[in-house]
Amino acid sequence: MAALSPVLIVAAHGSREARAQTETRRLLAHVRALRPALRVEIAFFDLHHPTVDESVAALHGTPAVVVPLLLGAGFHATVDLPALLGPARAAKPLAPHPLLTEALTHRLQEAEARAGFPADAVVLAAAGSRRPGGNDSCYAAARALSTSLYARREVPVPVRPALLCGGSGDDRSPARTAQALRAEGRTRIAVLPYLMAAGRFSDRLAAEADRAGCMGIARPLGAQSAVARLVLARFDECVLATAENRAGAE
């Protein structure tokens, strides 16, 4: 069976930040460690090579599944990726998924351990999108994380979505969101990046969280076990769906 498995192409956004590239490659190392027999390649949507279409072409017809390291159905997922696939198949973006909630919880727990006390509220901060529905993933992740935290702690822990670059008329900035939580009596507010890797957005978020007097900022999702397992789960879903479609056509 292993010999018949398609190649996994992990497609990252691409960034001028060396930190982001390093984090992506660390994530791939986690994926390879979890499934050593699987061939795993890297590709980028922007700025770096190989691009997604270059990675697919380099396989010379070998079946491949592209798993985008994207947290929502934005422009890269809905427009760019279909145009770059060639004969490869595309898996779903990472969100929504229970493993994403697990990954966010892990990053929150790290931040709480550094602070020395648990958060009584969380700001889940995404880069933000002006596309219709582009921020739905962040909103859904906030709801899922709040539900999960309540189940674990048996006390309400509000998780509010925030956007560094929101659409017009929708001021969900992290600072404004933290201010609203303080007005509700919350005093230990953690900021949780809804980002895959460190870069200019995470730097901007850290500065804003500091100015807002939050208890601390967590690390971006990045290279961790839950995210690596999520990449493989999306790969497996796509492989299974492809096999079922072929069986149904026969």
Secondary structure, 3 states (H helix, E strand, C coil): CHHHCCEEEEEECCCCCHHHHHHHHHHHHHHHHHCCCCCEEEEECCCCCCEHHHHHHHCCCCCEEEEECCCCCCHHHHHHHHHHCCCCEECCCCCCCHHHHHHHHHHHHHHHHHHCCCCCEEEEEECCCCCCCCCHHHHHHHHHHHHHHHHHHCCCCCEEEEECCCCCCCCCCHHHHHHHHHHCCCCCEEEEECCCCCCHHHHHHHHHHHHCCCCEECCCCCCCHHHHHHHHHHHHHHHHHHHHHHHHHC
